[in-house]
């Protein structure tokens, strides 16, 4: 059994659905092939099932600066379909948005599934032929043309093909790097992927005891072989394997780099707005007004919520059941030192299964980003996470999917 179409899109994720819908909107006969049983598997769990759909940064230059070295390649596609066009697109398709801290935009419903539904309506309106449970086994080329795709015992042909298979983060959703293998076999250059927006693994036993606790507005300073590397401020989530949270995810790439240089340790400052002297005076005053209470009861009011007992345990010479009036000056200084520098040893990054985003993929020098067309194959277009573009969390990854998908769908 076979079929011929104007455009075949491989991959029913964010960029694939956008590309298929846009091509159909232009009057093309479109086939969307998705190996999962449902469209948008990864999209439906993104942002903790809330979906950080875009970053509402109005200034295009500021927005594109978040994509690092890829910025120079992205001005043309973003001029065709940028942040404001994306926002208008979703709101016009029945998905009102709201903006939270750091300009992160979410559906007002706070349901990632509603984003998938909006895109499904877009596909339905364009009469896109959607085949689910249809894993592509092979992409066949002849010269500088893609000639067909093979799905089990079926072959499909089209004038143009859009590859939107995603990267390798969250492989349980089907992002297993299939597109990387096809592009490589076709002669394209693929940069080996690494998890870039990912939690950090730590070896300290005390961290497991506060797993699930978020500490607000801390400063974490990283050291390599005892020498200061860099610092980051923000909310920190302790996990059973180490550290997470928005700021941690965004510096994972830098941590990966310094891990190559030696042993990486960190110090967590839970009072970054206070220097040691001010914090010591503050604690002295609290101790004075609570001198007949047990240290463990008073200290839990000083330490970040949920961490008091664990931090006290890091000072083994101090008895948490002692009365505050019996706490010595040296003991108090030791507690201040801990609050200003909780020790942590970073042993690595979590893998692709924990990664929000993985970099790697097709080099942008091999893509005409004005159209998202391959520079090697005249009828092959490439979108989304399959492209080698490093970006932070905060809506930038999905914006890339919407932009590249729309542009590919506009030109295929």
C-alpha positions in Angstrom: 0.0 0.0 0.0 1.4 3.4 -0.8 0.4 7.1 -1.0 1.5 10.3 -2.6 1.3 13.7 -0.9 2.5 17.2 -1.4 4.2 17.2 2.0 5.0 14.4 4.4 5.9 15.4 8.0 7.7 12.8 10.1 7.0 13.4 13.8 3.9 14.6 15.6 5.5 16.7 18.3 5.4 20.5 18.7 7.2 21.5 15.5 5.8 18.6 13.5 2.2 19.6 14.2 2.9 23.2 13.5 4.6 22.4 10.2 1.9 20.0 9.1 -0.9 22.5 10.0 0.9 25.4 8.2 1.5 23.4 5.1 -2.2 22.3 5.0 -3.2 25.9 5.6 -1.5 26.7 2.3 -3.7 24.2 0.5 -1.1 21.3 0.4 -2.1 17.7 0.8 -0.3 16.7 4.0 0.5 13.4 5.7 1.7 13.4 9.3 3.4 10.3 10.5 3.7 9.7 14.3 5.1 6.5 15.8 3.3 7.0 19.2 -0.3 6.3 19.8 -1.0 10.0 20.4 0.3 13.3 19.1 2.4 15.6 21.3 3.5 13.0 23.9 6.5 15.2 25.1 4.5 18.4 24.7 1.7 17.1 26.9 4.2 16.7 29.9 6.2 19.8 29.3 6.6 22.4 32.0 5.4 20.0 34.7 2.2 19.3 32.6 1.6 23.1 32.5 3.6 23.8 29.3 5.8 26.9 29.2 4.6 27.7 25.7 6.9 30.7 24.9 8.9 33.5 26.5 7.1 36.8 26.0 10.3 38.8 25.4 9.2 41.7 23.1 12.8 42.6 22.0 13.8 40.2 19.3 17.5 40.8 19.8 17.2 40.1 23.5 15.1 37.0 22.8 17.5 35.6 20.2 20.6 36.2 22.5 19.3 33.3 24.6 20.2 31.0 21.7 23.9 31.7 22.0 26.0 31.1 18.9 22.9 30.1 16.9 21.5 33.7 17.2 23.0 34.7 13.8 21.1 31.9 12.0 17.7 32.7 13.6 16.9 36.3 12.6 15.3 35.2 9.3 12.9 32.5 10.7 12.0 34.6 13.7 11.2 37.6 11.4 8.7 35.3 9.7 7.1 33.8 12.8 8.4 35.1 16.1 7.1 35.5 19.6 4.2 37.9 18.9 3.0 35.7 15.9 3.2 32.6 18.1 1.2 34.3 20.9 -1.4 35.5 18.4 -1.6 32.1 16.8 -2.4 30.2 20.0 -4.9 32.8 21.2 -6.7 32.8 17.9 -6.9 29.0 18.1 -8.8 29.2 21.4 -5.8 29.1 23.8 -5.5 32.2 26.0 -2.1 32.7 27.6 -0.9 34.2 30.9 2.6 35.5 31.7 4.5 34.6 34.9 8.0 35.4 36.3 10.9 35.7 33.8 8.3 36.4 31.0 7.4 32.7 30.9 4.0 32.3 29.2 1.6 29.4 30.0 -1.9 28.5 28.9 -4.4 30.2 31.3 -5.8 26.7 31.9 -2.4 25.5 33.1 -2.9 22.3 31.0 -0.2 21.3 28.5 -2.9 19.0 27.0 -4.8 22.1 25.9 -1.8 23.1 23.8 -1.9 19.7 22.1 -5.7 20.1 21.5 -5.3 23.5 19.9 -2.7 22.0 17.5 -5.0 19.1 16.8 -7.8 21.5 15.8 -5.3 23.2 13.5 -4.5 19.9 11.8 -8.2 19.0 11.5 -9.1 22.3 10.0 -6.4 21.7 7.3 -7.6 18.1 6.8 -4.1 16.8 7.5 -4.0 13.0 7.1 -2.6 11.8 10.5 -1.3 8.3 10.9 -0.6 7.3 14.5 1.4 4.2 15.5 3.3 4.7 12.3 7.1 4.4 12.9 9.2 5.4 9.9 11.9 2.7 9.3 13.7 4.5 6.5 14.1 7.7 4.6 15.2 7.0 1.0 17.1 9.4 -1.2 18.2 9.5 -4.8 20.8 12.1 -5.6 19.8 15.4 -4.0 16.2 14.3 -3.6 14.3 12.4 -0.9 12.2 9.9 -2.8 10.1 8.1 -0.2 9.7 7.1 3.4 9.1 3.5 4.5 6.6 2.6 7.3 6.6 -1.1 8.0 5.2 -2.6 4.7 4.1 0.7 3.3 5.9 3.3 1.2 4.8 7.0 1.0 6.0 9.6 -1.5 5.7 13.4 -1.5 7.1 16.4 -3.2 8.6 17.6 0.1 9.5 16.0 3.4 9.7 17.7 6.8 11.8 15.9 9.5 10.4 16.8 13.0 11.4 13.8 15.0 12.8 15.7 18.1 16.0 15.1 20.0 16.8 12.6 22.7 15.5 14.2 25.9 12.6 12.2 27.6 13.2 9.1 25.4 10.1 7.6 27.0 8.0 9.9 24.9 9.5 8.6 21.7 12.4 11.1 21.3 15.0 8.5 20.7 17.2 10.2 18.1 15.8 8.5 15.0 16.2 11.7 13.0 19.8 12.0 13.9 20.5 8.5 12.5 18.6 9.2 9.2 20.4 12.6 8.7 23.7 11.0 9.4 23.1 8.2 6.9 22.1 10.8 4.4 25.5 12.5 4.8 24.6 15.4 7.1 26.8 16.3 10.0 25.3 15.5 13.4 26.8 16.9 16.6 26.6 14.3 19.3 23.9 15.3 21.8 24.5 16.0 25.5 21.8 16.7 28.1 22.1 20.5 28.6 19.0 21.5 30.6 19.2 18.9 33.3 19.5 18.5 37.1 22.8 17.9 38.8 23.9 14.8 40.6 25.4 15.2 44.1 27.0 12.7 46.4 26.2 14.3 49.8 24.1 12.1 52.1 22.4 15.1 53.7 20.8 16.2 50.4 18.7 13.0 50.3 17.2 13.9 53.7 15.7 17.2 52.3 14.6 15.7 49.0 11.6 17.5 47.7 12.2 20.7 49.5 12.6 24.0 47.6 14.8 26.7 49.2 13.9 30.2 47.9 16.5 32.7 46.6 19.8 31.1 47.5 23.2 31.7 46.0 25.1 28.7 44.8 28.8 29.1 44.1 30.7 26.4 42.2 34.4 25.6 42.7 36.8 23.5 40.6 39.6 22.0 42.7 38.9 24.7 45.3 39.0 27.6 43.0 35.8 29.7 42.4 34.3 29.1 39.0 30.9 30.9 39.0 27.8 31.6 41.0 24.1 31.5 40.3 21.1 32.8 42.3 17.5 31.6 42.5 15.3 28.9 43.9 16.9 25.5 44.6 15.1 22.2 44.6 16.7 19.3 46.5 16.1 15.9 45.0 17.0 12.4 46.1 19.9 12.5 43.5 21.1 16.1 43.9 20.0 19.6 42.9 17.4 20.9 40.5 15.3 24.1 39.9 15.2 26.6 37.0 18.6 28.2 37.6 20.3 24.8 38.1 18.9 23.5 34.9 20.1 26.5 33.0 23.8 26.3 34.2 24.1 22.5 33.7 26.0 23.0 30.5 28.6 25.2 32.3 28.8 22.7 35.1 29.4 20.0 32.5 32.4 22.0 31.2 34.0 22.5 34.6 33.5 18.8 35.5 36.1 18.1 32.8 38.6 20.3 34.8 38.6 18.5 38.1 36.6 17.9 41.3 33.5 20.3 41.4 32.1 21.4 44.8 29.6 24.0 45.7 28.5 26.2 48.6 24.9 27.1 49.1 24.4 30.5 50.7 20.9 30.5 52.2 21.2 34.2 53.2 22.8 35.9 50.1 21.5 39.3 51.1 23.4 39.2 54.5 27.1 39.2 55.0 28.5 37.0 57.7 28.7 39.8 60.3 25.1 40.9 59.8 23.8 37.4 59.8 25.7 36.6 63.0 24.2 39.7 64.7 20.8 38.7 63.5 21.1 35.2 65.0 22.5 36.6 68.2 19.5 38.8 68.7 17.1 35.8 68.0 19.1 33.7 70.5 18.9 36.4 73.1 15.1 36.6 72.9 14.7 32.8 72.9 17.6 31.8 75.2 15.5 29.3 77.3 14.2 27.4 74.3 15.8 24.3 72.7 18.3 25.1 70.0 16.6 22.8 67.5 13.3 24.6 67.9 14.8 28.1 67.5 17.1 27.1 64.6 14.3 25.7 62.5 12.9 29.2 62.4 16.3 30.6 61.2 17.1 28.0 58.6 15.2 27.7 55.3 11.9 25.8 56.0 12.4 22.1 56.3 16.1 22.2 56.5 16.9 23.1 60.1 17.4 19.6 61.5 19.6 18.5 58.6 21.8 21.7 58.8 22.2 21.2 62.5 23.3 17.6 61.9 26.2 19.0 59.8 27.6 20.4 63.0 28.2 17.2 64.9 29.7 18.9 67.9 26.6 20.9 68.6 23.8 19.2 70.5 20.4 20.2 69.0 18.7 19.5 72.3 20.8 22.0 74.2 19.3 25.2 75.5 20.0 28.3 73.4 21.7 30.1 76.4 24.3 27.3 76.4 25.3 27.8 72.7 28.8 29.1 72.6 30.1 31.9 70.4 32.1 29.3 68.4 29.0 27.2 68.0 27.0 30.2 66.7 29.7 31.1 64.2 29.8 27.5 63.0 26.0 27.7 62.3 26.4 31.0 60.5 29.2 29.5 58.4 26.9 26.6 57.4 24.0 28.9 56.6 26.3 30.9 54.4 28.0 27.9 52.7 26.3 24.5 52.8 28.8 22.1 51.3 27.8 20.1 48.2 29.9 17.8 45.9 28.8 17.7 42.3 29.5 14.3 40.7 27.8 14.8 37.3 24.7 15.6 35.3 21.6 13.5 35.2 21.0 11.7 31.9 18.6 12.2 28.9 15.8 10.7 30.9 15.8 13.7 33.2 16.8 16.3 30.6 14.4 19.1 29.7 16.4 19.8 26.6 19.4 18.1 25.0 21.6 19.9 22.5 23.3 18.2 19.6 21.8 17.5 16.2 22.1 18.9 12.7 24.6 21.7 12.3 22.9 25.0 11.3 25.5 25.6 8.6 23.9 22.7 6.7 20.4 24.3 6.8 19.0 27.3 4.9 17.2 28.8 8.0 15.2 31.2 5.8 13.2 28.1 4.7 14.5 25.4 7.1 15.5 23.4 4.0 18.5 21.1 3.9 21.4 22.5 1.9 22.1 19.0 0.7 18.6 17.8 -0.2 16.4 20.2 -2.2 13.1 18.8 -0.8 14.0 18.0 2.8 13.2 20.4 5.7 14.3 20.1 9.3 12.7 21.5 12.4 12.8 21.7 16.2 14.9 19.7 18.6 16.7 17.9 15.8 18.7 21.1 15.1 21.9 21.8 17.1 20.8 24.8 19.0 21.6 25.4 22.7 19.0 27.3 24.7 17.9 27.8 28.3 14.6 26.8 29.9 11.9 29.4 30.1 9.9 28.9 26.9 12.8 29.2 24.4 12.8 25.6 23.4 9.1 25.5 22.4 9.4 28.9 20.7 12.1 27.3 18.5 9.7 24.5 17.7 6.8 26.9 16.7 9.1 29.1 14.6 11.0 26.4 12.7 7.8 24.3 12.2 5.9 27.3 10.8 8.7 28.3 8.5 9.2 24.8 7.2 5.4 24.4 6.7 5.4 27.8 4.8 8.1 26.8 2.3 7.7 23.0 1.8 
